[in-house]
Amino acid sequence: MSFEGRTALVTGGTRGIGLAIVRALRRKGARVVAITKSKDQIAFFEKEFGEDPLATAALADVRDRAALVAVRQGLSQLDILIPNAGVNTRVKALELEDEALREMLETNLYGVFVTCQVFAPFILAKPGGRVVITSSLSAVHGMDLRAAYTSTKAGLSGLVRSLAIEWGPLGATVNAVGPGVIETPLTRAYMDQHPERLKAAVDNTPLRRIGQPEDVADVVVFLASDAARFITGQTVFVDGGLSAGSAWW
């Protein structure tokens, strides 16, 4: 699965799962543009990739259409689009404040939708375009303290199906990955604070471990490759079997 000569764009691509996706695509030879809304994250990204001319970062908030258009104007081609940026706030539904609610809705759903709209002219310019959206296990698995987050991720699965129908005749595939419990810097802090939640996640996952960002990145690479040329409209759950159910009963 060589990606030589192809260009990929990853939103939220400077940390966690997004950064793992960038690394995986670069190993396969793709030129990769990572989008972040944090100047500090750009500095971190540039330190990691050094003088690599095929790994660059751009500053933009996915909620800002004009900022995304500015990024698009700096590209000459785009073959692979990875709308990965997302946010989460753990709080009971009745206690979720309006600001946090809007941030999740606007980043996780509106931001992904706009990202697809803005970069579609490249993706649909010729057959073979690939879109791989980062959804979540919570798209099909309700979770305590995450009513708004699960709502946005369930919405992404619907978006994937509809875009697959619209864009398929133009030769583009649209899929999603649904990560389960993945160890990232953000979730690691939560796990350290709540070790009982980590144990519960491991105990209820058939493969008896939590995931690593690379577990998700490898599936993204597959879905972006020619090997997945006849797969579209799907959400592939990368969760160690957690969505399959459990043996507690």
N, C-alpha and C positions, 0 to 999 in steps of 0.2 A: 504494500500500500504506500506507494510513493506520492508525495504531494508537490514534487518539484514543479515550479512554474505556476503554482496556485497561490492565491492570496486569501487569507482568512482574517476575519475580524471577530474579536471576543469582547463583549461588554463585561465589565466586572472582571477583567482579565489580569489583574495585578496581585491577586491574593486568593487563597483557598482553592476551590475547584476551578475557578477561571484561570488561575496561574498554572495549575496542573495541565489544563487543556492547552494553554499556550506552549508549554514545554513539550507536550506530546506532539503537537502539530509541527513544531520546529524540528524535532527529531526526525520527522518524516519528510522534511525539506520544504515545508510551506513558509511563505512569508506571512508573518502574523502581526496584526495591529491590535493592541490591547487598549480598551477604553476604560477610563476610571474618572471619577469625579473628585479624586483626592490628589493634590499636588505632591503630598508626601509619598503616596503610592507610586507616582511616576518616578520619583527619585529612587525608590527601592527597586523598581523594575529595571531602570537603567543601570543600577549598580550590579544587578544579577546578570543581565545580558551584555553588559559592557559595550564593546564596539561592534556587536553583531548588527549589521545593517538590515537584516531581515526580521528583526524583532524590535518593534517600536511601540511607544505608548502615546495616547492622545487624551487630552483633558475634555471631558464632556459628561453631563448628567443626562441619563437616558430619558428623563422627564422633559428635557429641553429639546424640542424638535430642531430649532435653529442651530444648536450646538452640534447635533448629529449631522445636519446638512453640511456644516462647515467641515466636519471630518470626511464626509463623502466627497466633497469637492477636492480634497487632497489625494484621492485615490484615482488610479488609472484603471484598476480592475478589482473585482471582488468575486471569488468563486464560492466561498464558504462563510456563512454568517452564523455566529453562535451568540444569540441573545441570552446571556447568563446572569446579568446583574439582578440582584434581588436583596430585599431586606426583611427582617423578621423581628417582631416584638412579642415576647411571651407574657401574656396577661389575660385574665378572664375577660370574656366578651363584654360583660356589662361594665368593666372597669377600663376598657380601652379608650383612650382619649382621642379626640377627633384628629389631632395633628399626626399621631402615629398611625391611625387608620388610613388617612389620606396618603401618607408616605408609602405604606404597603401597597395600596391600590394603584397609586400612580407609578411606582417603581416596578412592581412585579407584574402588573397586567398592562396598564397604559404604556409604560416604558418599553415593554417587549413589543407591543402592537406597533408603536411608532417606529421602533428600531427596524422592524420588518418592512414597514412602509417606506422609510427613508432609503434603505439599501436595496430594495426590490429591483430598481432599474438595473443594477449590476447582476443580481442573482438571476433575473429573468432574461438577460440579454442574449443568452444562448443556452441550449440544453446542457444539463449537467450541474446546475446550481444546487447547492446544499444549504439547508437551514436546519440547525439542531438547537432547540430551545432547552434551557435548563428548567424543568418542572420540579416535582418533588413526589416522594412517596405519599405525602399528605394530599395529593390530588385524588387519591382513592381511599385513604386511610385517615379517618378523622383523628384529630389530636387535641388533647386538653391544652388550654391556654393559647391556642393558635387558630381561632375561628377565622380571623381575617386572612391570615397567611394561607390556610388551607383553601379558602374561597378563591384567592388569586391563582393558586396553583391548579385547582380544578378548572378554572377558566382557561388556563394555558392549554390544557389537553383538548378542550373544545376548539381553541384557536388553531392548534396544530391540525386537527381533522379538517377544518374548513379551508385553511390555506392549502393543504394537500390537494383538495378537490379543485380549488381555483388555479393553482400554479402547476399542477401535474401536467396538464396539456401543453405547457410551455417547457416541459422537461426538467422542472425543479422538484426535488423531494423536500418534504417538511416533516421532521420528526422531533421528538423530545426525549430527554433522559429524565428519569425520576429517581434522584438519589434518595437513599434511606438515611440512616444515621451515619454521617461521615465525619471523620476527625479533621477539622480545620482549626485554625487559631481561635476562631470565635466559639465553635462548639467545644473545643478543648477547655476553655475557661468555664463554660457551663458544666461540663463533666467534672471538673475539679471541684466545683462548688456543690455538685449533687451526685456523688459517686453511686448512690442508690439508683439513680436514673440510668446511669451507664450500665450497671449490672443488669437492670431490667431489660435494657435494649439488647444486650448480648444474650441473655437467657431466652428472649423471645425471637431471636434471629436464628433460623435453621443452621446457618453456617457458623454460628456461635462466635462472631466477632463483629465489630463495627467496621465500616468501610474507610478506605483512604481516598483522597482526591484522585489518585492515579487510577483507582478502580472505575471511576466515572469517566475520566479523561480517555481511557482506552476505548470505551463504548462510543464516546463522541467521535473519536477518530474513525472507528468502524462506520458509523452512520454517515460520516462526511466523505467516505471513500467510495470508489467504484464498486466495491464488494457489496454495498448496500443499495445498489442502483434500482432495485425493484421493491424497496421498502419505503413506504411513505404513509403519513397520517397516524403514526404509532407513537405511543409513549412507552419507552423501554425502562422498566424499573430496575435500578442497580442498587439493591437493598439487602443482598444476602438471603433473600427468600422471605423477608419480613411481610411483604404484601401477600404472600401465599396463604398466610394464616398462622396458627400456632397450635401447640399440642397441649394446651392447658386443660382442656375439657376431656 
